[in-house]
Amino acid sequence: MNASSGDRSQPLAPAHVAMIQKLVADYCLVSKVEPGGAEASHAAKELLKWFQAGETDATRLRELLYSRDLSDEHSRL
């Protein structure tokens, strides 16, 4: 994980908020999820959790988000 976010108790910088919003928007588009729905909210919470744990790389956050999606899909089979 990347530790470049510094002190995790600090508020998110505007650039970080924009990155997370873009990741959620992309996820909704690709996964055909309603942007204001429960799944989008869950995805945003997961991204924030990973970000606050120190993972600040957008590519890695996207990988985590989509791997979570695949893991959920396999558990339903």
C-alpha positions, 0 to 999 in steps of 0.5 A: 500500500502507498503511504503517500497520503500522510496523516489519515486523520486529515480531511481529504484534499479536493484532488483526492475527493475528485479521484474517488468520485471519478472512480465511483462514476466509472464503476457505475458506468462499467458495472451498470450501477445506478450512480445514486443507488446503494451499490454506488454508495457501497463502492464509495465507502469501500474506496474511502476505507482503502484510501484511509488505510493508505492506498492512494494510487487510483489504478490500485484502488480501481483494481481493488474495487473491481476485484471486490465486484468479481468476488461478490459475483462469484459468491452468488454463483 
